[in-house]
């Protein structure tokens, strides 16, 4: 069995047609969903990019892998613990040819966990400069499609990172014109009435708070490339349509090379995007627009088709499920690595190898078994950076949420709390923290119990500064 893991950056589940979106943004991904399993209730474990990707490759919540940062602009930030193994390392040690088409290493602080374990790490940026989210899907496929053809006779694990639909919106012009909402007119949108009393558009927000688009100011751009002139949901959806088409090219290549039926294909995202909701455009916070992300799994030789699965799933479950389906023993790999460390003369260090402690086997969920009663998502937000050079000081605000099917609690390390009835208030507008202290106390107790069971006496790492104060 081959493994092909697509992580489409900044992709909200509720902007895909197969997740019920009213626009036809994702015909290729929709077809994949028809060929496999779609998880209706999949949430990020950590957000945004740094924590999200790290949870996907370690099978651990940020509280355990301790990587809460996305150091795109801060040099010499802390790194993932070398003792925490990652997905590619386990698969490489198990006989897979491993390859990544990615450029997360191009952040200002070079995040080395994203290159560990790869026999082939193809940096699609074509530059050592600090370029990352400007890279569009065609640049990935230009390297990816020939690689598939060249390695079709090997058992491989492929990690493919598409930056679209992350800003800046630099998709081809035809995809900048594909969706056109008339500002101020709701007739081309799907309007619903929440039990909380307001009208809203799924994926857009409360009707009187919709971000109608504004002039885009992208800052740094790549000379010669054409960027969208507008920051709008139309442009975001156009980016999704574009990356959907390019993902479809890869699927067609897999079929041409007779690889499709014996390949586990996974489509997911690291985080979503606020798109103007809660007064934010990007991916700050842990509101549902940021933490509700897609998960689709296709394996024609081993998974059911056209199956939609209810029940909470999270990013940490992805490696656990891959290992189960690939018949890979993480314990055996770890023991071999520990034995090698002991032979080097440092036996104490062998005890520290760890990873993949938090995930559940999604095959159980597919079979109709409940694997968790709630989800937890975390982020550490850098809110203050002072100084320069060797005197940088950064402060972090930690945010966690615990969410079940009816209620959602958000807690901040500065003491602030928000409580939402998700069934009545799907846009998270009405903070009921003061009105329902009983529910707040119940969820807060569950969250504190979750935190304590994970820390096991350790200090909470959520507010760890990205760089030490000097």
C-alpha positions as a Python dict, from the first residue, in 0.01 Angstrom:
ca = {
    (1, 'X'): (0, 0, 0),
    (2, 'X'): (123, 349, -91),
    (3, 'X'): (28, 652, 117),
    (4, 'X'): (-48, 998, -23),
    (5, 'X'): (-116, 1270, 234),
    (6, 'X'): (-244, 1603, 102),
    (7, 'X'): (-249, 1891, 348),
    (8, 'X'): (-423, 2190, 189),
    (9, 'X'): (-331, 2494, 391),
    (10, 'X'): (-601, 2723, 537),
    (11, 'X'): (-892, 2511, 407),
    (12, 'X'): (-1223, 2540, 588),
    (13, 'X'): (-1439, 2228, 571),
    (14, 'X'): (-1753, 2436, 527),
    (15, 'X'): (-1623, 2586, 201),
    (16, 'X'): (-1613, 2248, 24),
    (17, 'X'): (-1915, 2133, -174),
    (18, 'X'): (-1895, 1783, -26),
    (19, 'X'): (-1930, 1938, 321),
    (20, 'X'): (-2251, 2116, 217),
    (21, 'X'): (-2122, 2450, 86),
    (22, 'X'): (-2364, 2619, -152),
    (23, 'X'): (-2095, 2697, -409),
    (24, 'X'): (-1938, 2436, -635),
    (25, 'X'): (-1581, 2492, -520),
    (26, 'X'): (-1445, 2137, -508),
    (27, 'X'): (-1562, 1889, -778),
    (28, 'X'): (-1238, 1686, -769),
    (29, 'X'): (-1233, 1657, -391),
    (30, 'X'): (-1605, 1577, -401),
    (31, 'X'): (-1527, 1284, -630),
    (32, 'X'): (-1262, 1164, -389),
    (33, 'X'): (-1520, 1179, -110),
    (34, 'X'): (-1750, 964, -324),
    (35, 'X'): (-1469, 710, -359),
    (36, 'X'): (-1403, 690, 12),
    (37, 'X'): (-1486, 816, 360),
    (38, 'X'): (-1570, 1173, 462),
    (39, 'X'): (-1546, 1260, 831),
    (40, 'X'): (-1817, 1514, 905),
    (41, 'X'): (-1688, 1618, 1247),
    (42, 'X'): (-1312, 1656, 1208),
    (43, 'X'): (-1133, 1928, 1403),
    (44, 'X'): (-779, 2055, 1434),
    (45, 'X'): (-585, 1959, 1745),
    (46, 'X'): (-362, 2265, 1724),
    (47, 'X'): (-367, 2580, 1515),
    (48, 'X'): (-241, 2754, 1314),
    (49, 'X'): (32, 2619, 1082),
    (50, 'X'): (311, 2517, 1321),
    (51, 'X'): (95, 2340, 1582),
    (52, 'X'): (-144, 2198, 1322),
    (53, 'X'): (116, 2035, 1099),
    (54, 'X'): (310, 1915, 1402),
    (55, 'X'): (1, 1744, 1544),
    (56, 'X'): (-59, 1577, 1206),
    (57, 'X'): (293, 1433, 1190),
    (58, 'X'): (338, 1344, 1560),
    (59, 'X'): (-9, 1226, 1659),
    (60, 'X'): (16, 1450, 1965),
    (61, 'X'): (-171, 1753, 2092),
    (62, 'X'): (39, 2068, 2133),
    (63, 'X'): (27, 2019, 2509),
    (64, 'X'): (242, 1708, 2452),
    (65, 'X'): (459, 1792, 2151),
    (66, 'X'): (497, 2146, 2296),
    (67, 'X'): (523, 2319, 1958),
    (68, 'X'): (270, 2602, 1980),
    (69, 'X'): (433, 2849, 1744),
    (70, 'X'): (430, 2940, 1376),
    (71, 'X'): (766, 3120, 1353),
    (72, 'X'): (734, 3263, 1003),
    (73, 'X'): (891, 3593, 1109),
    (74, 'X'): (1092, 3520, 1426),
    (75, 'X'): (1442, 3364, 1387),
    (76, 'X'): (1598, 3111, 1623),
    (77, 'X'): (1267, 3001, 1773),
    (78, 'X'): (1249, 2684, 1975),
    (79, 'X'): (1236, 2354, 1786),
    (80, 'X'): (1036, 2035, 1825),
    (81, 'X'): (1207, 1802, 2072),
    (82, 'X'): (1436, 1561, 1882),
    (83, 'X'): (1299, 1278, 2098),
    (84, 'X'): (950, 1324, 1950),
    (85, 'X'): (937, 1106, 1639),
    (86, 'X'): (742, 1208, 1330),
    (87, 'X'): (532, 1017, 1080),
    (88, 'X'): (791, 1008, 799),
    (89, 'X'): (1060, 869, 1031),
    (90, 'X'): (843, 573, 1128),
    (91, 'X'): (743, 497, 768),
    (92, 'X'): (1098, 535, 634),
    (93, 'X'): (1226, 299, 903),
    (94, 'X'): (945, 58, 800),
    (95, 'X'): (1061, 34, 441),
    (96, 'X'): (873, 315, 267),
    (97, 'X'): (1037, 553, 24),
    (98, 'X'): (944, 885, 180),
    (99, 'X'): (908, 1214, -7),
    (100, 'X'): (777, 1558, 79),
    (101, 'X'): (676, 1838, -157),
    (102, 'X'): (673, 2128, 82),
    (103, 'X'): (856, 2442, 196),
    (104, 'X'): (774, 2485, 564),
    (105, 'X'): (1147, 2486, 625),
    (106, 'X'): (1153, 2830, 459),
    (107, 'X'): (1004, 3005, 760),
    (108, 'X'): (1227, 3266, 924),
    (109, 'X'): (1294, 3007, 1192),
    (110, 'X'): (1373, 2682, 1009),
    (111, 'X'): (1134, 2420, 1149),
    (112, 'X'): (1337, 2102, 1115),
    (113, 'X'): (1058, 1858, 1210),
    (114, 'X'): (913, 1901, 864),
    (115, 'X'): (1219, 1762, 689),
    (116, 'X'): (1290, 1475, 929),
    (117, 'X'): (1236, 1127, 792),
    (118, 'X'): (1231, 1211, 422),
    (119, 'X'): (1454, 1036, 174),
    (120, 'X'): (1344, 1307, -69),
    (121, 'X'): (1256, 1654, 56),
    (122, 'X'): (1169, 1864, -247),
    (123, 'X'): (1153, 2231, -153),
    (124, 'X'): (905, 2368, -406),
    (125, 'X'): (1003, 2730, -338),
    (126, 'X'): (1306, 2708, -570),
    (127, 'X'): (1479, 2944, -329),
    (128, 'X'): (1652, 2954, 9),
    (129, 'X'): (1478, 3286, 79),
    (130, 'X'): (1198, 3325, 332),
    (131, 'X'): (925, 3254, 78),
    (132, 'X'): (655, 3010, 180),
    (133, 'X'): (284, 3096, 149),
    (134, 'X'): (331, 3268, -189),
    (135, 'X'): (384, 2931, -360),
    (136, 'X'): (92, 2811, -571),
    (137, 'X'): (-13, 2458, -663),
    (138, 'X'): (131, 2451, -1016),
    (139, 'X'): (481, 2487, -871),
    (140, 'X'): (418, 2184, -652),
    (141, 'X'): (277, 1970, -933),
    (142, 'X'): (564, 2062, -1164),
    (143, 'X'): (792, 1861, -936),
    (144, 'X'): (539, 1612, -799),
    (145, 'X'): (394, 1458, -1116),
    (146, 'X'): (731, 1351, -1263),
    (147, 'X'): (834, 1210, -924),
    (148, 'X'): (527, 985, -915),
    (149, 'X'): (609, 848, -1258),
    (150, 'X'): (973, 788, -1169),
    (151, 'X'): (893, 608, -841),
    (152, 'X'): (576, 422, -936),
    (153, 'X'): (739, 84, -879),
    (154, 'X'): (836, 163, -520),
    (155, 'X'): (626, 160, -206),
    (156, 'X'): (608, 526, -111),
    (157, 'X'): (477, 774, 140),
    (158, 'X'): (413, 1113, -20),
    (159, 'X'): (345, 1428, 179),
    (160, 'X'): (207, 1708, -40),
    (161, 'X'): (157, 2056, 102),
    (162, 'X'): (-48, 2301, -105),
    (163, 'X'): (-48, 2660, 23),
    (164, 'X'): (-363, 2760, -167),
    (165, 'X'): (-606, 2894, -38),
    (166, 'X'): (-376, 3081, 203),
    (167, 'X'): (-325, 3449, 129),
    (168, 'X'): (-201, 3614, -86),
    (169, 'X'): (-459, 3525, -348),
    (170, 'X'): (-237, 3462, -649),
    (171, 'X'): (-427, 3189, -831),
    (172, 'X'): (-446, 3213, -1214),
    (173, 'X'): (-669, 3494, -1336),
    (174, 'X'): (-940, 3257, -1456),
    (175, 'X'): (-983, 3142, -1096),
    (176, 'X'): (-999, 3501, -976),
    (177, 'X'): (-1313, 3549, -1185),
    (178, 'X'): (-1494, 3224, -1113),
    (179, 'X'): (-1709, 3353, -822),
    (180, 'X'): (-1868, 3698, -817),
    (181, 'X'): (-2085, 3799, -525),
    (182, 'X'): (-2271, 4127, -560),
    (183, 'X'): (-2182, 4328, -253),
    (184, 'X'): (-2474, 4401, -26),
    (185, 'X'): (-2702, 4154, -207),
    (186, 'X'): (-2791, 3830, -29),
    (187, 'X'): (-2983, 3678, -319),
    (188, 'X'): (-2684, 3478, -444),
    (189, 'X'): (-2605, 3341, -96),
    (190, 'X'): (-2764, 3075, 122),
    (191, 'X'): (-2929, 3251, 416),
    (192, 'X'): (-3035, 3057, 726),
    (193, 'X'): (-3199, 3153, 1055),
    (194, 'X'): (-3022, 3057, 1377),
    (195, 'X'): (-3221, 2961, 1684),
    (196, 'X'): (-3037, 3243, 1860),
    (197, 'X'): (-3242, 3483, 1646),
    (198, 'X'): (-3006, 3608, 1377),
    (199, 'X'): (-2970, 3532, 1007),
    (200, 'X'): (-2643, 3397, 875),
    (201, 'X'): (-2474, 3257, 566),
    (202, 'X'): (-2293, 2925, 624),
    (203, 'X'): (-1921, 2979, 577),
    (204, 'X'): (-1963, 3358, 565),
    (205, 'X'): (-2109, 3461, 900),
    (206, 'X'): (-2391, 3672, 1037),
    (207, 'X'): (-2562, 3855, 749),
    (208, 'X'): (-2503, 4202, 892),
    (209, 'X'): (-2134, 4122, 957),
    (210, 'X'): (-2032, 3966, 624),
    (211, 'X'): (-1692, 4075, 498),
    (212, 'X'): (-1784, 4216, 158),
    (213, 'X'): (-1427, 4242, 35),
    (214, 'X'): (-1176, 4522, 35),
    (215, 'X'): (-869, 4632, -153),
    (216, 'X'): (-587, 4385, -104),
    (217, 'X'): (-251, 4503, 26),
    (218, 'X'): (-23, 4203, 5),
    (219, 'X'): (306, 4357, 114),
    (220, 'X'): (580, 4137, -30),
    (221, 'X'): (503, 3994, -374),
    (222, 'X'): (693, 3794, -633),
    (223, 'X'): (780, 4010, -936),
    (224, 'X'): (594, 3911, -1252),
    (225, 'X'): (312, 3729, -1074),
    (226, 'X'): (-46, 3856, -1086),
    (227, 'X'): (-216, 3891, -751),
    (228, 'X'): (-584, 3945, -683),
    (229, 'X'): (-671, 4308, -621),
    (230, 'X'): (-933, 4218, -363),
    (231, 'X'): (-933, 4046, -26),
    (232, 'X'): (-1268, 3869, -40),
    (233, 'X'): (-1448, 3541, 6),
    (234, 'X'): (-1484, 3525, -373),
    (235, 'X'): (-1106, 3516, -403),
    (236, 'X'): (-1076, 3258, -123),
    (237, 'X'): (-1329, 3031, -294),
    (238, 'X'): (-1150, 3082, -625),
    (239, 'X'): (-829, 2961, -462),
    (240, 'X'): (-1010, 2649, -342),
    (241, 'X'): (-1141, 2581, -694),
    (242, 'X'): (-787, 2622, -827),
    (243, 'X'): (-616, 2389, -579),
    (244, 'X'): (-901, 2141, -619),
    (245, 'X'): (-828, 2123, -992),
    (246, 'X'): (-455, 2076, -935),
    (247, 'X'): (-515, 1806, -676),
    (248, 'X'): (-729, 1641, -942),
    (249, 'X'): (-427, 1637, -1174),
    (250, 'X'): (-238, 1430, -918),
    (251, 'X'): (-527, 1187, -880),
    (252, 'X'): (-542, 1143, -1257),
    (253, 'X'): (-168, 1076, -1261),
    (254, 'X'): (-210, 811, -992),
    (255, 'X'): (-476, 642, -1204),
    (256, 'X'): (-265, 663, -1521),
    (257, 'X'): (23, 490, -1343),
    (258, 'X'): (-213, 223, -1202),
    (259, 'X'): (-142, 335, -846),
    (260, 'X'): (-481, 465, -737),
    (261, 'X'): (-645, 144, -612),
    (262, 'X'): (-355, 49, -385),
    (263, 'X'): (-292, 394, -237),
    (264, 'X'): (-433, 537, 83),
    (265, 'X'): (-516, 898, -6),
    (266, 'X'): (-585, 1148, 271),
    (267, 'X'): (-703, 1506, 224),
    (268, 'X'): (-701, 1741, 522),
    (269, 'X'): (-587, 2085, 639),
    (270, 'X'): (-384, 2241, 916),
    (271, 'X'): (-643, 2509, 995),
    (272, 'X'): (-921, 2717, 842),
    (273, 'X'): (-969, 3093, 803),
    (274, 'X'): (-1192, 3345, 980),
    (275, 'X'): (-1282, 3533, 658),
    (276, 'X'): (-1403, 3835, 850),
    (277, 'X'): (-1590, 3651, 1123),
    (278, 'X'): (-1512, 3772, 1475),
    (279, 'X'): (-1348, 4075, 1320),
    (280, 'X'): (-1055, 3875, 1183),
    (281, 'X'): (-957, 3763, 835),
    (282, 'X'): (-672, 3520, 908),
    (283, 'X'): (-646, 3215, 1131),
    (284, 'X'): (-616, 3354, 1482),
    (285, 'X'): (-810, 3206, 1771),
    (286, 'X'): (-999, 2878, 1802),
    (287, 'X'): (-1341, 2966, 1664),
    (288, 'X'): (-1495, 2700, 1440),
    (289, 'X'): (-1397, 2875, 1113),
    (290, 'X'): (-1036, 2807, 1215),
    (291, 'X'): (-1056, 2463, 1380),
    (292, 'X'): (-1321, 2289, 1166),
    (293, 'X'): (-1120, 2134, 883),
    (294, 'X'): (-1188, 1856, 632),
    (295, 'X'): (-1075, 1496, 650),
    (296, 'X'): (-1133, 1257, 361),
    (297, 'X'): (-975, 913, 334),
    (298, 'X'): (-977, 701, 18),
    (299, 'X'): (-842, 349, -24),
    (300, 'X'): (-1029, 162, -296),
    (301, 'X'): (-881, -173, -191),
    (302, 'X'): (-969, -136, 175),
    (303, 'X'): (-1218, 140, 271),
    (304, 'X'): (-1589, 176, 194),
    (305, 'X'): (-1708, 418, -73),
    (306, 'X'): (-1955, 705, -41),
    (307, 'X'): (-1951, 683, 338),
    (308, 'X'): (-2007, 986, 559),
    (309, 'X'): (-1898, 934, 918),
    (310, 'X'): (-2033, 1120, 1218),
    (311, 'X'): (-1839, 1142, 1542),
    (312, 'X'): (-1547, 1354, 1655),
    (313, 'X'): (-1213, 1303, 1479),
    (314, 'X'): (-897, 1513, 1516),
    (315, 'X'): (-561, 1568, 1347),
    (316, 'X'): (-387, 1350, 1607),
    (317, 'X'): (-579, 1049, 1475),
    (318, 'X'): (-424, 1061, 1128),
    (319, 'X'): (-86, 890, 1200),
    (320, 'X'): (-244, 628, 1423),
    (321, 'X'): (-485, 531, 1145),
    (322, 'X'): (-211, 530, 881),
    (323, 'X'): (1, 293, 1090),
    (324, 'X'): (-296, 63, 1146),
    (325, 'X'): (-382, 47, 777),
    (326, 'X'): (-18, 5, 670),
    (327, 'X'): (41, -265, 933),
    (328, 'X'): (330, -66, 1077),
    (329, 'X'): (433, -125, 1438),
    (330, 'X'): (540, 204, 1594),
    (331, 'X'): (654, 19, 1905),
    (332, 'X'): (890, -203, 1704),
    (333, 'X'): (1042, 95, 1523),
    (334, 'X'): (1091, 281, 1851),
    (335, 'X'): (1258, -21, 2010),
    (336, 'X'): (1501, -50, 1720),
    (337, 'X'): (1584, 319, 1748),
    (338, 'X'): (1627, 293, 2124),
    (339, 'X'): (1854, -9, 2081),
    (340, 'X'): (2074, 187, 1843),
    (341, 'X'): (2097, 476, 2090),
    (342, 'X'): (2199, 235, 2366),
    (343, 'X'): (2475, 95, 2145),
    (344, 'X'): (2619, 443, 2100),
    (345, 'X'): (2696, 454, 2471),
    (346, 'X'): (2417, 685, 2588),
    (347, 'X'): (2155, 439, 2721),
    (348, 'X'): (1971, 701, 2928),
    (349, 'X'): (1869, 890, 2616),
    (350, 'X'): (1694, 585, 2469),
    (351, 'X'): (1419, 619, 2728),
    (352, 'X'): (1318, 957, 2592),
    (353, 'X'): (1204, 849, 2242),
    (354, 'X'): (830, 910, 2216),
    (355, 'X'): (543, 1006, 1988),
    (356, 'X'): (196, 914, 1862),
    (357, 'X'): (49, 902, 2213),
    (358, 'X'): (-278, 1088, 2162),
    (359, 'X'): (-444, 960, 1846),
    (360, 'X'): (-734, 719, 1805),
    (361, 'X'): (-786, 463, 1530),
    (362, 'X'): (-1036, 613, 1287),
    (363, 'X'): (-1125, 268, 1154),
    (364, 'X'): (-1325, 228, 1475),
    (365, 'X'): (-1515, 547, 1398),
    (366, 'X'): (-1584, 424, 1044),
    (367, 'X'): (-1732, 108, 1199),
    (368, 'X'): (-1972, 320, 1403),
    (369, 'X'): (-1790, 318, 1737),
    (370, 'X'): (-1757, 637, 1942),
    (371, 'X'): (-1392, 731, 1999),
    (372, 'X'): (-1432, 1059, 2193),
    (373, 'X'): (-1708, 1270, 2351),
    (374, 'X'): (-1551, 1608, 2280),
    (375, 'X'): (-1266, 1774, 2095),
    (376, 'X'): (-991, 1996, 2233),
    (377, 'X'): (-795, 2245, 2023),
    (378, 'X'): (-509, 2469, 2130),
    (379, 'X'): (-306, 2764, 2010),
    (380, 'X'): (-39, 2994, 2142),
    (381, 'X'): (-67, 3344, 1996),
    (382, 'X'): (232, 3577, 2001),
    (383, 'X'): (83, 3915, 2092),
    (384, 'X'): (393, 4118, 2172),
    (385, 'X'): (738, 4119, 2015),
    (386, 'X'): (992, 4372, 2136),
    (387, 'X'): (1352, 4433, 2053),
    (388, 'X'): (1570, 4306, 1770),
    (389, 'X'): (1872, 4086, 1707),
    (390, 'X'): (1985, 3919, 2029),
    (391, 'X'): (1740, 4112, 2248),
    (392, 'X'): (1405, 3986, 2116),
    (393, 'X'): (1135, 3938, 2377),
    (394, 'X'): (803, 3779, 2281),
    (395, 'X'): (490, 3722, 2489),
    (396, 'X'): (232, 3451, 2417),
    (397, 'X'): (-139, 3427, 2492),
    (398, 'X'): (-253, 3066, 2527),
    (399, 'X'): (-601, 2972, 2404),
    (400, 'X'): (-782, 2638, 2440),
    (401, 'X'): (-1128, 2521, 2351),
    (402, 'X'): (-1330, 2217, 2450),
    (403, 'X'): (-1629, 2145, 2227),
    (404, 'X'): (-1906, 1888, 2220),
    (405, 'X'): (-2211, 1883, 1993),
    (406, 'X'): (-2407, 2138, 2196),
    (407, 'X'): (-2163, 2358, 2384),
    (408, 'X'): (-1822, 2513, 2329),
    (409, 'X'): (-1598, 2674, 2590),
    (410, 'X'): (-1297, 2890, 2499),
    (411, 'X'): (-1046, 2976, 2771),
    (412, 'X'): (-757, 3221, 2760),
    (413, 'X'): (-451, 3223, 2984),
    (414, 'X'): (-535, 3586, 3076),
    (415, 'X'): (-851, 3458, 3246),
    (416, 'X'): (-1107, 3542, 2977),
    (417, 'X'): (-1373, 3280, 2897),
    (418, 'X'): (-1632, 3246, 2621),
    (419, 'X'): (-1922, 3000, 2611),
    (420, 'X'): (-2139, 2928, 2306),
    (421, 'X'): (-2438, 2704, 2241),
    (422, 'X'): (-2325, 2569, 1905),
    (423, 'X'): (-2665, 2423, 1813),
    (424, 'X'): (-2850, 2751, 1866),
    (425, 'X'): (-2563, 2984, 1778),
    (426, 'X'): (-2351, 2826, 1502),
    (427, 'X'): (-2166, 3152, 1427),
    (428, 'X'): (-2049, 3183, 1791),
    (429, 'X'): (-2204, 3527, 1838),
    (430, 'X'): (-2373, 3507, 2181),
    (431, 'X'): (-2127, 3460, 2465),
    (432, 'X'): (-2323, 3288, 2744),
    (433, 'X'): (-2040, 3269, 2996),
    (434, 'X'): (-2234, 3485, 3243),
    (435, 'X'): (-2579, 3342, 3168),
    (436, 'X'): (-2485, 2973, 3202),
    (437, 'X'): (-2226, 2939, 3480),
    (438, 'X'): (-2336, 2577, 3531),
    (439, 'X'): (-2236, 2474, 3179),
    (440, 'X'): (-1919, 2684, 3197),
    (441, 'X'): (-1814, 2515, 3520),
    (442, 'X'): (-1885, 2167, 3380),
    (443, 'X'): (-1684, 2221, 3062),
    (444, 'X'): (-1406, 2403, 3244),
    (445, 'X'): (-1374, 2110, 3484),
    (446, 'X'): (-1351, 1868, 3189),
    (447, 'X'): (-1089, 2084, 3019),
    (448, 'X'): (-882, 2122, 3337),
    (449, 'X'): (-898, 1746, 3387),
    (450, 'X'): (-777, 1696, 3028),
    (451, 'X'): (-492, 1940, 3084),
    (452, 'X'): (-384, 1776, 3410),
    (453, 'X'): (-398, 1424, 3263),
    (454, 'X'): (-169, 1532, 2980),
    (455, 'X'): (76, 1741, 3181),
    (456, 'X'): (132, 1474, 3446),
    (457, 'X'): (305, 1728, 3667),
    (458, 'X'): (491, 1916, 3391),
    (459, 'X'): (466, 2292, 3362),
    (460, 'X'): (208, 2401, 3105),
    (461, 'X'): (403, 2487, 2785),
    (462, 'X'): (127, 2686, 2614),
    (463, 'X'): (274, 3030, 2694),
    (464, 'X'): (635, 2937, 2630),
    (465, 'X'): (792, 3229, 2440),
    (466, 'X'): (921, 3140, 2091),
    (467, 'X'): (1265, 3276, 2175),
    (468, 'X'): (1429, 3320, 2516),
    (469, 'X'): (1456, 3670, 2654),
    (470, 'X'): (1819, 3778, 2644),
}
